[in-house]
Amino acid sequence: MSRSFEMPQTFVSTDRIRSLFTEAMSQMYRTEVPQYGTLIELVADVNAGCLERDPELRQRLAHAGELERIDVERHGAIRLGTADELFTIRRLFAVMGMQAVGYYDLSVAGVPVHSTCFRPIDEAALNINPFRVFTSLLRLELIEDEGLRSEAEAILAKRRIYTPRAVALIKRHEQNGGLTEAEATEFVAEALETFRWHGEATVSAETYKRLHDAHRLIADVVSFKGPHINHLTPRTLDIDAVQARMPERGITPKAVIEGPPRRHCDILLRQTSFKALEETIVFAGEAEAVQGTHTARFGEIEQRGVALTAKGRTLYDRLLASVRGEVQVGAGGAKAGAYDRELAERFKALPDSWDELRRQGLAFFRYAATPAGIAAGTLPGDPEALIAKGYLAFSPIVYEDFLPVSAAGIFQSNLGTDQQQNYATRSNRDAFEAALGAAVQDELVLYAERQAASLDAAMEALGLAGLPLKTVA
C-alpha cells in the first residue's frame, strides 16, 4: 500500500517580501514621476562624494551595519480615508514584516489627519531594508460642514482600495504563517495596485471643489479610488548639498529644510522636497468629460541622525518651537535665510558632540566591546573608564521614525499652500488604535531596548555582566 506525503511548503522571509515590494514601488514611482528618478541619481552622487571625503563616516556606517542599507533605503507616505482601510493596511504591511510605530497628531499643525509609521523594528531587519510608510488616516470629524462631512463619508464607504486577491493572500499569510516565493511575487503585484496613481477622480468637479476648499488634503483622500503613494524618499548623507544642487537638475526645492539645523552630529530627521506635480485628472459624473488638475505627489529627501531620548526630544521640541514661534517662513528666500540662521543659533543649546549627547542622556547609543577590551586582563569597574581606555565603544542609533511638525511642513508645502486650519487640539490616539486594530508601539521604548541589549552584550563580552552604566539615560 503506497503512501503519499505532502512536501512542506517553504516560505520566504518577510524581509524578502519587503525588499521585493520596495523595488517594485520604486520602479512604479519612477515611471509615474520622472523627477523621482532624477532625484535618486542626485542623491547617489552626493552620497558617493560624502563617503569618499569622510572615511570616518564610512567606517562608522559600516561598523553599525548601515552602509549597505543607504542605497535601498526609502520611505513612502499614503493617506487613508476609513477605519477599515487602516485596519487592512496594518495586515498588509505585516506580510512585509512592518509594524505600526508611533502616533502622530498632525491636526495641531493644521492638517486634518493622525498617523503612524509602518516599519521593521528588529535591528537585523532594519539593516536589510528599513522601508517605512508614513500612513495617515483622515479625520472626518474635523470637517466643520456637516453636509460635506456626510458626503465624504458616503463616498469613502463605497470604495475598495485592495484587490480581492491581495486580501486573499494576506489571509493566507496569516493562516499559514508565511507565503511561498510564487505567492510573495503575486502579493507584491496585487498590493502595488493600492498605491498606483489613477487620473480619474471618483467625484464630480463640483464636489472636488467643495472638498478642496475645505482642505486640499481632504480632496486628495476622498476624490480618488485609492491612496496613491504621494512620495518616495531616498536617504542622503548631506541634505544641504542635495538642496543646493536640486536646481542644477531642473528641480525646485521647498524654501527651508524641515527639522534641526545642519550639525556635526546629526540628530533625528531633516527633510526637504520638491514641489508637487500638477497632474491632469478627469472628473466623474459629467455629461461630457471634464478635465482639471490635482496637486499631491512630490519628491522628498531625508537625512537621518541619532535617535534622541525623551529628555533630548523635550529639548529639541522646545528649541524648534522657539524659532518657529518667532520666525515665520514663507516662500521668500530672505525669510528662509533668517529662519536657518536663527535655527542654528538656538540649537547651540543642544550639544554637538557624540560624547556629550551620551553623557547628558540626550540620545541613544549602541555599545560594543572592543578587541582591546576583550584582550585586556584587568578591567576597571567604572564604565566611564572603560570608554576612556577604549575598551567599550559607542555609536549613535539611527532615528527610524518621523517628526510631526516636519511632516506637517512637508504636507503643507507640497499641497501648494500655507493654508493653516485652526483645528482644535483633539489628539485621539484611542480612536486611531481602535481603527488600526492594535496598539502602536512606542518608538522610545524600542530605542531604549536596543541600547540596553547592546550594552548587556558588550558587558558580557568583557566579562562584566551586570555592571550598570550610569551615564546611559
N, C-alpha and C positions, 0 to 999 in steps of 0.2 A: 504494500500500500504506500503510494508516494505521498509525501507531504510538501506542501508549498509554504515557503517562508517569504514574508514581505520584508524587503530591504528597508532598513531605517532611513528616513529622509535626512539629508544633510542640509542644515540651514546656514545661510550666510550671516555674517555678523551685522549688527545694526550699524557699526562703523562703516562697513562697505556700502550698505544701502544709503547712508547719509552722503557718502562721497559720490556715489552714482547720481544721486539727486542734485547735489551741489553742481556737478559738472553739467548735467542736463539743464538746470536752471540758468547757469551762466551762459551756455550756448544759446538758449532761447532768448535771454535778455539782450545778448549781443546782437542778435538778429533784429529784435524789435526796436532796440535803442542803440543805433550805431555808435553814438558818442561814448557809450559804456566801454566799447572795445578800445577806443582812443584813450580813455581814462586808464584802463588796465595796462596799456603799453606805457603810459607816462609813469604810473606808479612803479612798474617793474624797473624802469630806467632809474628812477630816484632811489629805489631800494638797493639796486646793484651798486650805485655810487656810494651810498651810505656805508654799506658793508665793506667796500674797498677802502674807504677813507678811515674807517673806525674798526680796526682789528679787535679792540676790546669789546665793542658791541657784538661783533660776530661771535666771539668766544663766549660771551655771556648768554647769547641766544642759543648757541649750540649746546652749552652745558646744561641749560634748562630744558632742552628738548624742543625748543620753539622755532629753531631755524627752518626746519623743513615745512612747518605749517604756514609760514608767511605767504608763500605764493598761492596756496589754495584757500587762504582764509577769506571768508565772505560773511557779511550779514545782510539779510533782506528785511523787508517790512511789508506787512499786509494789514488791512483794516477790515474787520468783520462787522456784520450787522445784527446778528441774533445770538442768543444764548446757545441754541442748537449748533450753530456754525462753530462757536468757540469750543463746545464740548467735543465735536468730532475732530477739530484740528488738533486737540490735545492727543487724541488717539492716533491720528495720522503721524504726528511728529514722534510719538512713542515708537513707531515702527523703525524710525531712524535713530533711536537712542537719545532723543531730546526730551527734556523735561521743563516744566514751567518754573522759572526762577525770577523772583522779584515782582512786586506790584508797583505800578507807576500810575499816578493820577495826573493826567495832563489837563484836566479841566481847570486847575489852578492857574494855568498859563493860557487860558482862553481857547483850548482845543477840547471839543466835547467827546473825549474818549478816555477809557482807562485801559491799561496794557500790562503785558508780561513779556518775558523773553524766553523763548524755547531754545534750549541749547543742551549739549552734553554737560555732565557735571563731573565725570571721572577724569582725572588728570591725563591718563593714557589716551582716553577718547578725545580729549581736547587737543592733544598734540598730534593725533592722527588727522582730525578735521574739526575745527572749532566752529562749524557752521551754526549761525544763530538767526532766528527770525523774531524780530520785534513785532508782536501781534497785539493789535488794538481792537477793542470792542466799542462800537458806537453807543453812546449813552443817550438814547432817545428821550429819556425823561428830561434832558436839558433843553430840548426844543420847546420854546415857550408857546408857540402857536399850536393849540391842541388839535385843530383840524389837520395841520401839516404833519404833526406827530402821528396821528392815527393813519393818515395816508401812507406815511413812510413805513409804519409797522405792517400795513397790509401789503405793500409792495415787497418788502423783505420776506414776509411769510410765504410768498408764492415761489420764491426762487430756491433752486437746489444747486449748491456750488460744488458738490462732489459727484463724480461719476458713480453709477451703481457698482461698477467693477472695482473702483478704488475702495469703496465701503466694504465690499465682499472680501477683498484682500486684507483690509485692516482686521476684520473679524477672524480671518484665517490665522493671521499673526497672533492675535490674542488667544485663540483656541489651541493652536498647535505649538505656540512658543517660538515661532520664527517663520521665515519664508525661504524657499529654495532659491537658487540662483535665477531660474526662469521666472519664478513668481516675483522676485525682487525687481527684475528688469521690467516686468509688466506693471508692477506697482508704481515704479518711478514714472513711467509713461502716463499712467492714469492720474497720478497725483499732480503731475505737471499741469494738467488741464485746469485745475482750480486756480492756478497762478497766471494763466495766459491772458494776454490783453484781448479785449473784444471791442471793436469800434462801433458796435451797435448798442445804443442805450436801450434800456427796457422801459423808459418813461417818455412822455411827450416833451416837446421843447418847453411848453408852458410849465409843466411840473418840475422839470430840471431847473428852470429859472427860479422857481419859488424855493426849491431845496438849496440852490446855490446862494440865494440871497440870505437864507438863514445861516449858512456857513458852507464854504466851499468843500470842506471835508465831508459834510453830510451828503452833498450831491455826489461826491466821489464814491461813497459807500453804497448809497441807495440806488443809484441810477444804472447799475450795470449787473450783468448776470453772474459776476464773480468778483472776488477780491484780488484783481490783478496785482502782481508784485509791483510795488511802486518805486523800489530802488534795490540795487545790489551794491554792496560796499566792500572794496578791497582795503587791506590794511597797509599803510605806508609807515616807513621808519622816519620820515621827515615831512610832515604835513605842510609846513611853511614853504618848503621847496615846491611841493605839488601846487599849492595855492598860487605861488608866484609864476609857475610855468604853465598853468592851465590856459591862459590867453594865447600862448605860443602855439597851442594845438587847436585853436579856434573854440575854446570853451570859456564861458564867462562864469567865474566863481561867485558865490554869495559874498556879501560885504565883509563879514568877520568870521573867524574860526570859532565855533562853539566850544565851550568848556574852559579849562585852565589855560594860562598863557604858556608860551614856549619856556621850557626849563631844561636844565642839565639832567635832572632826574624826573622823567616823565611820570605824571600821576593820572589815574583814572582814564579819561577818554576825551580826545579832541576830534571834532568833526567839521568837515566843510562839504560843500556840494555845488553842483551847477544847476542853473535854473531849470525847472520842469519844462518838458516839451509841451507845446500847444498842438494837440492832436485832433484831427478831424473825426467827428462822430456823426452817426445818423440817428435821428430820434424816432421813437416808435409812435404808433397811433395816429399818424398823419395821413391825409388822403394822398398826398404826394410826399416823396422822400424829402425830409428837411435836414439839412446839414448844419452842424455847429462845431464848436471846438471845446475841448476839455483839457485842463491842465492838472496833471497829477504825478507823472512819472519823471524821475530825475536820476542824476548820478551823484554818488556820495563817496567820500573818502574818510578814513578814520586813522588815528594814531593812538595806540593803547599804551598805557603806563601801568604803574603799580596799583594794586587794589588798596584802598585806604580802609582803616579800621573805623569803628563808629566815632571815635574821638577825632580821627582825621577827617571824616566826612562832615562832622559838625563844623570844624574849622573851615573846610572847603566851602560849604554851603554859605557860611556867614560872610566869607570874603567875596564870593561871587555875588551874593545879594547886595553887598555894599556898593559894588561897582555898577550893577545893573540898575540899582535904585537911583543913581546919580547921573550916569551917562547913558542917554537914550541912543540906540543905534538904528539908523535908517539906512537908506541906500547910498548915502554920500560917503565918499572916501575919507573926507576930513573927520566926520563923526566916527568912522570905523577906526581911524588912526588914533583919535583921542581915547576911544574905548580900549584899544590894545595897550596903549601906554599906561592908562590908569589900572588896567588889569594886572600888568606886570608889576607895577609899583605896590599894589595892595597885597599881591601874593608873595612878597618878600617876607611876610609873616609866617609862611609855611616853609619849613626847612627844605633846602635844595641839595640835600646830601643823603645818600642811602643810609649811612650810619646814624645820622640824626633822626631820620624818619623812623628808623628801627628803635633807637634808644628812647624816643619820646612816645613810642607806641602809636604812631600815626599811620603806619602801613603794615601790610602783611608780607612776610618773607618765607622763603623755603630754606631750610637748613640742611647742611650736609657735612659729614666728617671728611676731613681732607686726608690724603695719603700720609702727610706728615703727622697728623694727629693719630691715625691708626698705628703708625710705626713707633710713636713715642712710647717710652717705657713708663714714665711717670707723668700723670696729667694733673693740672691744677683743678681744684674743686670749684673755682669761681668761673661761671660761664663766660663772663666778660674777658677773663684771662685766656680762656680757650680761643676766643675770637681774636684777641690781640696777638697771640702767639701763632695764629694761622692754623690752629687745629680744628676749628669749627668755622665753616664758611656760610655765608648767607647770600641770597639773590632774590630780587623782587618777584612776587607772584603777580602775573599779569591780570589786569582787570578785565573780566569777561562779560560785563554787563553794561547797563546804559544809565544815562542821566536824564531825568525828566525835563529839566529846563532846557538842556541841549536838544532833546528830541522835539520839544515844542518849537524851539527856534528853527530847527530844520524844517519841520512841518509848515510853519508859517511862511518862511522864506520861499519855499517851493510850491506853496499854494498861490504864490504871486501876490501876496497881500500882507500888510501888517495888522490885519483885522484882529482885534482883541475883544472877544466877547467877555463880559463881566459875569461869568458863571459863578454862582455861589460855591464856596469851597465845600463840596459834599463828597468827600472821598468815600467810596463804597466797596471796600475790599471784600466784605462778606458776600455781596451780590455777585461780584466778579468770580469769586471762588465757587459759588453755588452754580453759576453758569458753566464754569470750567469743569466741574465735577471732581475737583481735587484742590488741596491747598497748594499755594505757590510756595516754593522753597525760599528760605531766607539766604540771600547771597552772602551776607556777613558770616553766617554760621558755616557755610561751605568753605569760605576762605580760611576761617579760624581752624576748621577741621584739617584742611590741607597743611596749614602751618604746623599744627600740633603733631600731625602724623610724621611730617618730615623731621621735626625736632626729636621725636621719640626714636626714629630710625637712626638718626645721627648719633644720639647719645648711646644707643645700644651698640653701634659700630665702634664707639670709643670705649666701651666697657663702663659707661657711666649712666646706665639706665636708671631713671627715676630722679635724676638731678634736675631741679627746677631751673628754668632760665628766666630770671626775674625781669629781664628787660623786654620780654615778649608781652605785647598787650593782650 
